[in-house]
Amino acid sequence: MIRITREEKRKKEREINFFEEFIKLQKHFFKDLNKQLATVRDPRHKSYIDYGAEIMLFSVLLKNACGVVSMTSMTERFNKDECINNISRVLGCELEELPHYDTINNFLCNLKPIEIEKIRDYMIKELFKKRSLEVFRLLGKYWCIAVDATGLFSFTERHCEHCLKKEFKNKDTGEIERTLYYHNVLEAKLIAGDMVFSIATEFIENEDENVSKQDCELKAFKRLAVTLKKKYPKLPICLLGDSLYACEPVFEICNKNGWKYLMRFKEGRIKSVAEEFNILKGTETKTTLKGKEIINSAWINDIVYNDRSVNLIETEVEVITEDKQEKKDFVYITDIKITKRNADEIIYFGRSRWKIENQGFNNQKTKRYNLEHANSKNYNAMKNHYLITQLADILRQLYEKGVDKIRDLNKGIKEISSSLLESFRTRLLTKTEDISTTEKRIQIRFT
């Protein structure tokens, strides 16, 4: 990467209309996104509609893309003529004001989450059609989709009938000292280099507050797998997961759906497989040098487990620096045949599973959107806010990684949010030729 001085960086930033570049990116990948936003099944009575669904949804999408945390802050920050004019130009409509956050939240309280999911389906399928991400396939064939759950919101009192519940007891008396109510979500995310795109979502929730056994991650995965197969019946998938997913029910689902799997494996998960691997490992080995990493790998194919055979690969990653030498061990279980030719690639994609936690959940919670902030107290609206955030996240990652002007500035995630918000609030797209520049074909390359 070519280093530039601070003065050169300031000059480059002045030359960039960050909002225009964002709209160019959107139109390059998702030219019909505005139509998709406008065609959701609006639950409101037509006589009460002042703002179309596309205005409501685009406002919240832009709120997230610009890193605005709360709905009240969105109403305050977007209360400028420039913002009204820009959204009006992008959506091709006449606007005197932007909708107040109460108006938007009332709309989201009644909108079915499946309507937002349809928009995400459109976006993901457009990415596949563009073929921009082909380089990120495992073995040139499989799309790696990582699954994992994360916490969203927690409360000291019951929030709704769908809350999960955790009781904390006194160690000595056994009495309940406090109860935590919370909401979790299970995500399936497409791994594309350093980008992770939400491809399917399953909320982990109780049917009502009187259930005898609470919903959990593996139960939610069974529902998510049905959804994923229905949406992408012919997609060649390799499922990535932590050691929780290294179990027979998950293997069976993968086999039934024609998916491959590559899971983190811990010895206590399947003892018989671990014991056989420890006895036999070392018959196939390989050492690879990558930069400052020495990767020693050993693997065994065709270990019998129930009515199937599984393959295990162990990797010892040795990181050598001037200060110290660190070693980390990982074991993965897969139904992909391991060879000397593909061992390094399998290890690479196995290790990439953690990106759903880092580039996925962690970035969404701490750097981009403050995901754990509840933008509404209504549970249905909370779901919709979460799903709109996933739409914004697809756009933001493509924007950060795919637009040369943005990438070359080497700005942090929060800096990009600030620049995009400032551009949206201060730089107008008023002339016909200005908005037409966002329609021009551009070239996007990922590395």
C-alpha positions as CSV (number, residue, x, y, z in Angstrom):
1,M,0.0,0.0,0.0
2,I,1.3,3.4,-1.0
3,R,1.6,5.8,2.0
4,I,0.3,9.3,1.5
5,T,0.9,12.4,3.6
6,R,-1.8,13.9,5.7
7,E,-2.0,16.9,3.3
8,E,-2.4,14.6,0.3
9,K,-5.1,12.7,2.2
10,R,-7.0,15.9,3.0
11,K,-6.8,16.9,-0.7
12,K,-8.1,13.5,-1.9
13,E,-11.0,13.6,0.6
14,R,-12.1,17.1,-0.6
15,E,-12.3,15.7,-4.1
16,I,-14.5,12.8,-3.2
17,N,-18.3,13.1,-2.8
18,F,-18.7,10.1,-0.4
19,F,-22.4,10.0,-0.7
20,E,-22.3,10.0,-4.5
21,E,-19.8,7.1,-4.5
22,F,-22.1,5.2,-2.1
23,I,-25.0,5.6,-4.5
24,K,-22.8,4.6,-7.5
25,L,-21.9,1.4,-5.6
26,Q,-25.5,0.7,-4.9
27,K,-26.6,1.2,-8.5
28,H,-23.7,-0.9,-9.8
29,F,-24.6,-4.0,-7.7
30,F,-28.3,-3.4,-7.0
31,K,-29.8,-1.2,-9.7
32,D,-33.4,-2.2,-8.8
33,L,-33.0,-1.8,-5.0
34,N,-35.3,1.3,-5.0
35,K,-38.0,-0.7,-6.7
36,Q,-37.6,-3.6,-4.2
37,L,-38.0,-1.1,-1.3
38,A,-41.1,0.3,-2.9
39,T,-42.8,-3.0,-3.6
40,V,-42.9,-4.4,0.0
41,R,-46.4,-5.2,1.2
42,D,-47.2,-2.1,3.1
43,P,-49.5,-2.9,6.1
44,R,-50.8,0.7,6.4
45,H,-54.2,1.8,5.1
46,K,-53.6,3.8,1.9
47,S,-55.6,6.8,3.2
48,Y,-53.1,7.2,6.1
49,I,-49.9,7.1,4.0
50,D,-47.8,10.3,3.7
51,Y,-44.5,8.6,3.0
52,G,-44.0,5.6,0.8
53,A,-42.4,2.4,2.1
54,E,-39.2,3.1,0.0
55,I,-38.7,6.5,1.8
56,M,-39.1,4.8,5.2
57,L,-36.8,1.9,4.5
58,F,-34.2,3.9,2.6
59,S,-34.0,6.5,5.5
60,V,-33.3,3.7,8.0
61,L,-30.9,2.0,5.7
62,L,-29.0,5.2,5.2
63,K,-29.1,5.9,9.0
64,N,-27.2,2.6,9.5
65,A,-24.8,3.1,6.6
66,C,-23.8,6.5,8.0
67,G,-23.2,5.0,11.5
68,V,-26.1,7.0,13.2
69,V,-26.8,5.0,16.3
70,S,-30.4,5.9,17.3
71,M,-33.7,6.8,15.6
72,T,-33.9,10.1,17.5
73,S,-30.4,11.0,16.3
74,M,-31.4,10.1,12.7
75,T,-34.3,12.5,12.8
76,E,-32.0,15.3,14.2
77,R,-29.0,14.6,11.9
78,F,-31.1,14.2,8.8
79,N,-33.2,17.4,9.4
80,K,-31.4,19.4,6.7
81,D,-32.6,20.6,3.3
82,E,-29.6,18.8,1.8
83,C,-30.6,15.5,3.2
84,I,-34.2,15.9,2.0
85,N,-33.0,16.9,-1.4
86,N,-30.6,14.0,-1.7
87,I,-33.1,11.3,-0.7
88,S,-35.6,12.9,-3.0
89,R,-33.2,12.8,-5.9
90,V,-32.1,9.2,-5.3
91,L,-35.6,7.9,-5.0
92,G,-37.0,10.1,-7.7
93,C,-39.8,11.6,-5.6
94,E,-40.9,15.0,-4.3
95,L,-40.3,15.5,-0.6
96,E,-40.9,18.5,1.7
97,E,-39.8,16.6,4.9
98,L,-38.3,13.3,5.9
99,P,-40.4,11.0,8.0
100,H,-40.1,11.4,11.8
101,Y,-38.7,8.4,13.7
102,D,-42.0,7.8,15.4
103,T,-43.7,7.5,11.9
104,I,-41.0,5.0,10.8
105,N,-41.2,2.9,13.9
106,N,-45.0,2.7,13.7
107,F,-44.5,1.4,10.1
108,L,-41.9,-1.1,11.2
109,C,-44.1,-2.4,14.1
110,N,-46.6,-3.8,11.6
111,L,-44.3,-4.7,8.6
112,K,-43.7,-8.4,8.3
113,P,-40.0,-9.2,8.6
114,I,-40.2,-11.5,5.5
115,E,-40.6,-8.3,3.4
116,I,-37.1,-7.2,4.5
117,E,-35.8,-10.7,3.9
118,K,-37.0,-10.6,0.3
119,I,-34.9,-7.5,-0.3
120,R,-31.9,-9.2,1.2
121,D,-32.6,-12.3,-1.1
122,Y,-32.6,-10.0,-4.1
123,M,-29.3,-8.4,-3.0
124,I,-27.5,-11.7,-2.4
125,K,-28.7,-13.2,-5.7
126,E,-27.5,-10.0,-7.5
127,L,-24.1,-10.5,-6.0
128,F,-24.0,-14.1,-7.4
129,K,-25.1,-12.9,-10.8
130,K,-22.4,-10.3,-10.9
131,R,-19.8,-13.0,-10.4
132,S,-17.6,-10.5,-8.6
133,L,-17.0,-12.9,-5.7
134,E,-16.0,-16.1,-7.6
135,V,-12.4,-15.9,-6.4
136,F,-13.7,-16.5,-2.8
137,R,-15.0,-20.1,-3.4
138,L,-13.5,-23.0,-1.6
139,L,-11.7,-25.3,-4.1
140,G,-13.1,-23.1,-6.8
141,K,-16.6,-24.6,-6.2
142,Y,-18.2,-24.2,-2.8
143,W,-19.6,-21.0,-1.3
144,C,-18.6,-21.0,2.4
145,I,-21.4,-20.0,4.7
146,A,-20.7,-19.6,8.4
147,V,-23.4,-20.1,11.0
148,D,-23.3,-18.7,14.5
149,A,-25.5,-17.0,17.1
150,T,-25.1,-13.8,19.0
151,G,-26.9,-11.8,21.6
152,L,-28.9,-8.7,20.7
153,F,-30.8,-7.2,23.6
154,S,-31.1,-7.9,27.3
155,F,-33.5,-6.7,30.0
156,T,-34.0,-7.0,33.7
157,E,-37.7,-7.5,33.2
158,R,-39.6,-9.5,30.7
159,H,-39.7,-7.6,27.4
160,C,-42.2,-9.8,25.6
161,E,-43.6,-13.3,25.5
162,H,-40.8,-14.4,23.2
163,C,-37.9,-13.5,25.5
164,L,-35.3,-16.1,26.5
165,K,-34.7,-16.3,30.2
166,K,-31.7,-17.0,32.3
167,E,-31.8,-17.3,36.1
168,F,-28.9,-16.6,38.4
169,K,-29.0,-18.5,41.7
170,N,-27.2,-18.1,45.0
171,K,-24.5,-20.7,45.2
172,D,-25.1,-21.3,48.9
173,T,-28.9,-21.1,49.2
174,G,-30.0,-22.0,45.6
175,E,-32.4,-19.1,45.6
176,I,-32.9,-17.1,42.5
177,E,-31.1,-13.7,42.9
178,R,-31.9,-12.2,39.6
179,T,-33.4,-13.1,36.2
180,L,-32.1,-11.9,32.8
181,Y,-34.4,-11.7,29.8
182,Y,-32.8,-11.5,26.4
183,H,-33.1,-11.9,22.6
184,N,-30.6,-13.8,20.5
185,V,-30.3,-14.4,16.7
186,L,-28.8,-17.1,14.6
187,E,-27.1,-15.9,11.4
188,A,-25.9,-17.6,8.2
189,K,-23.3,-15.4,6.6
190,L,-21.6,-15.7,3.3
191,I,-17.8,-15.5,3.7
192,A,-16.2,-13.6,0.8
193,G,-12.6,-12.7,1.7
194,D,-12.7,-10.2,4.5
195,M,-16.4,-9.5,3.8
196,V,-19.3,-11.4,5.5
197,F,-22.8,-10.9,4.1
198,S,-26.0,-12.0,5.9
199,I,-27.7,-14.6,3.8
200,A,-30.3,-16.0,6.2
201,T,-31.5,-15.1,9.7
202,E,-33.3,-17.1,12.3
203,F,-34.4,-15.4,15.6
204,I,-33.9,-17.6,18.6
205,E,-37.2,-17.1,20.5
206,N,-39.7,-18.8,22.7
207,E,-43.2,-19.4,21.4
208,D,-44.6,-17.9,24.6
209,E,-43.5,-17.3,28.1
210,N,-44.8,-20.7,29.4
211,V,-42.7,-23.0,27.3
212,S,-41.3,-26.0,29.2
213,K,-38.0,-26.0,27.2
214,Q,-36.5,-22.8,25.7
215,D,-35.5,-22.3,22.1
216,C,-31.8,-22.7,21.5
217,E,-29.1,-22.4,18.8
218,L,-29.3,-25.9,17.4
219,K,-33.1,-25.8,17.3
220,A,-32.9,-22.5,15.4
221,F,-30.3,-24.0,13.0
222,K,-32.7,-26.7,11.9
223,R,-35.2,-24.0,11.0
224,L,-32.5,-21.9,9.3
225,A,-31.3,-24.9,7.3
226,V,-34.8,-25.3,5.8
227,T,-34.9,-21.6,4.9
228,L,-31.5,-21.7,3.4
229,K,-32.2,-24.7,1.2
230,K,-35.5,-23.2,0.1
231,K,-33.9,-19.9,-0.9
232,Y,-30.8,-21.4,-2.6
233,P,-31.7,-25.0,-3.6
234,K,-28.9,-25.4,-6.1
235,L,-26.2,-23.4,-4.4
236,P,-23.0,-25.4,-3.7
237,I,-22.5,-24.7,0.0
238,C,-19.8,-25.6,2.5
239,L,-21.1,-24.9,6.0
240,L,-18.7,-23.5,8.5
241,G,-19.3,-23.7,12.2
242,D,-17.8,-23.9,15.7
243,S,-17.5,-27.1,17.6
244,L,-21.2,-27.0,18.6
245,Y,-22.1,-27.9,15.0
246,A,-19.7,-30.9,14.9
247,C,-22.5,-33.4,15.6
248,E,-24.6,-36.0,13.9
249,P,-27.9,-34.0,13.5
250,V,-25.9,-31.2,11.6
251,F,-24.0,-33.8,9.5
252,E,-27.3,-35.4,8.5
253,I,-28.8,-32.1,7.5
254,C,-25.8,-31.3,5.4
255,N,-25.9,-34.7,3.7
256,K,-29.6,-34.4,3.0
257,N,-29.2,-30.9,1.5
258,G,-26.2,-31.8,-0.6
259,W,-23.9,-29.4,1.4
260,K,-20.3,-30.0,2.5
261,Y,-19.3,-29.1,6.0
262,L,-16.1,-27.8,7.6
263,M,-16.4,-27.5,11.4
264,R,-14.1,-26.7,14.3
265,F,-13.5,-29.9,16.2
266,K,-12.8,-30.2,19.9
267,E,-11.9,-33.5,21.5
268,G,-14.8,-33.7,23.9
269,R,-17.4,-33.4,21.1
270,I,-17.1,-36.9,19.5
271,K,-14.7,-39.0,21.7
272,S,-14.5,-42.0,19.4
273,V,-13.4,-39.9,16.4
274,A,-10.9,-37.9,18.5
275,E,-9.3,-41.1,19.9
276,E,-8.9,-42.7,16.5
277,F,-7.5,-39.5,15.0
278,N,-4.9,-39.2,17.9
279,I,-3.8,-42.7,17.3
280,L,-3.5,-42.4,13.5
281,K,-2.5,-38.8,12.9
282,G,0.9,-38.1,11.3
283,T,0.5,-40.5,8.4
284,E,-0.2,-37.5,6.2
285,T,1.6,-34.3,7.0
286,K,2.6,-31.0,5.5
287,T,4.6,-27.9,6.5
288,T,3.8,-24.5,4.8
289,L,5.5,-21.2,5.3
290,K,3.2,-18.1,4.9
291,G,4.9,-14.8,5.8
292,K,5.7,-15.1,9.5
293,E,3.5,-18.2,10.0
294,I,4.7,-21.7,9.9
295,I,1.8,-24.1,9.4
296,N,2.3,-27.7,10.4
297,S,-0.7,-29.9,9.4
298,A,-1.6,-33.5,9.8
299,W,-4.7,-35.2,8.6
300,I,-6.6,-38.5,8.4
301,N,-9.4,-39.4,6.0
302,D,-12.2,-41.9,6.3
303,I,-12.6,-42.2,10.1
304,V,-15.8,-44.2,10.6
305,Y,-18.5,-42.4,12.6
306,N,-22.0,-43.9,12.8
307,D,-23.0,-44.7,9.2
308,R,-20.6,-42.2,7.7
309,S,-16.9,-41.5,7.4
310,V,-15.4,-38.2,8.4
311,N,-12.0,-36.5,7.7
312,L,-10.0,-34.6,10.3
313,I,-7.1,-32.2,9.9
314,E,-5.0,-30.7,12.6
315,T,-3.0,-27.5,12.1
316,E,-0.4,-26.0,14.4
317,V,0.2,-22.4,13.5
318,E,3.5,-21.0,14.7
319,V,3.7,-17.2,14.5
320,I,7.3,-15.9,14.7
321,T,8.0,-12.3,15.6
322,E,11.0,-10.4,17.0
323,D,9.5,-10.4,20.5
324,K,8.0,-13.9,20.9
325,Q,7.0,-17.1,19.3
326,E,3.3,-18.2,19.6
327,K,1.7,-21.5,18.8
328,K,-2.0,-22.2,18.2
329,D,-3.6,-25.5,17.5
330,F,-6.8,-26.1,15.5
331,V,-8.6,-29.2,14.5
332,Y,-11.3,-29.3,11.8
333,I,-13.8,-32.0,10.8
334,T,-15.1,-32.2,7.3
335,D,-16.6,-34.5,4.6
336,I,-14.2,-33.1,2.0
337,K,-11.4,-35.5,1.1
338,I,-8.1,-33.9,2.4
339,T,-5.0,-34.1,0.2
340,K,-1.6,-32.4,0.1
341,R,-2.9,-30.3,-2.7
342,N,-6.0,-28.9,-0.9
343,A,-4.9,-29.1,2.8
344,D,-3.8,-25.5,3.0
345,E,-7.0,-24.2,1.4
346,I,-9.1,-26.3,3.8
347,I,-7.2,-24.9,6.8
348,Y,-7.6,-21.3,5.5
349,F,-11.3,-21.6,5.1
350,G,-11.7,-23.4,8.3
351,R,-9.9,-20.6,10.1
352,S,-12.1,-18.0,8.3
353,R,-15.1,-19.2,10.3
354,W,-14.1,-16.6,13.0
355,K,-14.9,-13.8,10.5
356,I,-18.6,-14.2,11.3
357,E,-17.7,-13.1,14.9
358,N,-15.1,-10.4,14.0
359,Q,-16.0,-8.8,10.6
360,G,-19.6,-9.8,11.4
361,F,-21.0,-9.5,14.9
362,N,-18.2,-7.5,16.5
363,N,-18.0,-4.8,13.7
364,Q,-21.8,-4.5,13.7
365,K,-21.9,-4.1,17.5
366,T,-18.8,-1.8,18.2
367,K,-17.8,-0.1,15.0
368,R,-20.7,0.3,12.5
369,Y,-24.2,0.2,14.0
370,N,-24.2,-0.3,17.7
371,L,-26.3,-3.4,17.0
372,E,-27.3,-4.0,20.6
373,H,-29.1,-0.6,20.8
374,A,-32.8,-1.3,20.5
375,N,-34.3,1.3,18.1
376,S,-37.8,0.3,19.2
377,K,-39.5,-1.4,22.1
378,N,-41.8,-3.3,19.8
379,Y,-40.4,-6.8,19.1
380,N,-41.5,-6.9,15.5
381,A,-40.0,-3.5,14.9
382,M,-36.8,-4.7,16.6
383,K,-36.6,-7.6,14.1
384,N,-37.1,-5.3,11.2
385,H,-34.4,-2.9,12.4
386,Y,-32.0,-5.8,12.7
387,L,-32.8,-7.0,9.2
388,I,-32.4,-3.5,7.7
389,T,-29.0,-3.3,9.4
390,Q,-28.0,-6.4,7.5
391,L,-29.0,-4.7,4.2
392,A,-26.9,-1.7,5.1
393,D,-24.0,-3.9,6.1
394,I,-23.9,-5.5,2.7
395,L,-23.7,-2.1,1.1
396,R,-21.1,-0.8,3.6
397,Q,-18.7,-3.7,3.2
398,L,-18.9,-3.5,-0.6
399,Y,-18.3,0.3,-0.3
400,E,-15.3,-0.1,1.9
401,K,-13.7,-3.0,0.0
402,G,-14.7,-2.3,-3.5
403,V,-14.5,1.4,-4.2
404,D,-10.9,2.3,-5.0
405,K,-11.3,6.0,-3.8
406,I,-12.5,4.9,-0.4
407,R,-10.1,1.9,0.0
408,D,-7.0,4.0,-1.0
409,L,-7.7,6.5,1.8
410,N,-7.0,3.7,4.3
411,K,-9.7,5.2,6.7
412,G,-11.1,3.3,9.6
413,I,-14.7,2.1,9.7
414,K,-15.9,4.9,12.0
415,E,-14.1,7.5,9.9
416,I,-15.8,6.3,6.7
417,S,-19.2,6.5,8.5
418,S,-18.4,10.1,9.5
419,S,-17.3,11.1,6.0
420,L,-20.4,9.5,4.4
421,L,-22.7,11.3,6.9
422,E,-21.0,14.6,6.4
423,S,-21.2,14.3,2.6
424,F,-24.9,13.3,2.7
425,R,-25.7,16.3,5.0
426,T,-23.6,18.9,3.1
427,R,-23.2,18.0,-0.6
428,L,-26.2,18.2,-2.9
429,L,-27.3,16.1,-5.8
430,T,-29.6,18.7,-7.4
431,K,-28.7,18.8,-11.1
432,T,-29.8,16.1,-13.6
433,E,-26.2,15.6,-14.6
434,D,-25.2,15.0,-11.0
435,I,-27.6,12.2,-10.3
436,S,-26.9,10.7,-13.8
437,T,-23.3,10.2,-12.8
438,T,-24.5,7.5,-10.4
439,E,-26.0,5.6,-13.3
440,K,-22.7,5.2,-15.2
441,R,-21.0,1.8,-15.3
442,I,-18.1,1.4,-12.9
443,Q,-15.6,-1.3,-12.3
444,I,-15.4,-3.0,-8.9
445,R,-12.6,-5.5,-8.1
446,F,-12.0,-7.4,-4.9
447,T,-8.7,-8.9,-3.7
